[in-house]
Amino acid sequence: MGRERCKQRYRWLRALCLQFVCVVLAFPVAFGVPARLQRPQSYFHSKVHKPRSIEALDFMERWFQGEEAEGGLQRLPPHVRQELRTFFNIAIKEAGNSANMTKSVEWYERMRAAKITPNARTFGKLIASAAKAGLVDEAASWLEAMADEGLEAGMVPYCSMITACAKAKDIPRAERWFQQALQSGLKPDLMMYGPIIDGWAALGDGDEAAKWLSQAEAEGIELNMILYNAVIKGYCRQGKLDAAKEWLQRAKASGNSPDLTSYNTIIIFFAEKGDENAAKEW
């Protein structure tokens, strides 16, 4: 009897708990949830996961939409103002993605006016924004400002500088930034070598492109076919077909498989020379 009563009580308790859970889950649907607990997928909500401060997130949303004045920052507690740094960094990055450096700087100045201390990511995004806009000198000035703040530049800012210089076809300057990155203690990777190799190849200097690719090989960096294709392209533009063929074989020996770009580069070389038979053979 005692055991049967225990079972009945257990079933009754389980049913009661189930009803309670159903009421809790149904309440938001029936009556709605408070606005501060809702997470609309707006500008910053969609870009920040699990923010530590709903207050900071809500304020930034209102400010970004023009619904909040800058003076409202002073009403926020100091720890909330510092948490806003994440959202300022997002705004700087998004402006940079649109190649709008003026807007990136504007958000940085707002950040300073709010007495929010920028961090390494802040300057990294400013450098990337300037680099993407093709403003190499401005990107360099932000890297210097970063050092003035006592912040160490990591791999990303240096890669941004190297890429920007390479896109501007100033490969010697890209090389100087590469050396500066080494002097700062960074270990070079594919992202640092790639723009320099591709830059020399685009200028038709296969010898320089091959020199940098050989250096990357010596560093033990795992290379891809894209970089080998760049060297092949550089030699073809330089008119050195034998060297291009040699690097095609080196790509195979390294475990990379030549692709359509590899062969098209050589085919185009013969086509431009007017040698249709050789082009057909490839």
Protein Blocks (a to p, Z undefined) as FASTA:
>chain_A
ZZmmmmmmmmmmmmmmmmmmmmmmmmmmmnopafklpccdbfklmmcghifblklmmmmm
mmmnopacfklmmmpcfklmmmmmmmmmmmmmmmmmnopaklmmmmmmmmmmnopacdfk
lmmmmmmmmmmnopaklmmmmmmmmmmnopacdfklmmmmmmmmmmnopaklmmmmmmmm
mmnopacdfklmmmmmmmmmmnopaklmmmmmmmmmmnopacdfklmmmmmmmmmmnopa
klmmmmmmmmmmnopacdfklmmmmmmmmmmnopaklmmmZZ
